[in-house]
Amino acid sequence: METGKTYLVKDLVGCEVVTVKGEVLGRLKDVLPTGSNDVFVVGEGLSEILVPALKTVVTMIDLEARRITVDLPKGLID
């Protein structure tokens, strides 16, 4: 993710979210403002995971390809 770059929620919602290992997590459903950092709500159907929107976690946002790449902290999904 580019340092200092900001994105509009409407541009991010619907993007496919994948891990750095290529595992598809689902689509970005929403972005929750929490005060300290935003949280991405990712999933398909009834299954959702919450991903912290931190530079150390969100490694790339490619709006042209509609893809967000994340490096999930250990234990976030198990």
Secondary structure, 3 states (H helix, E strand, C coil): CCCCCCCCHHHHCCCEEEECCCCEEEEEEEEEECCCCEEEEEEECCEEEEEECCCCCEEEEECCCCEEEECCCCCCCC
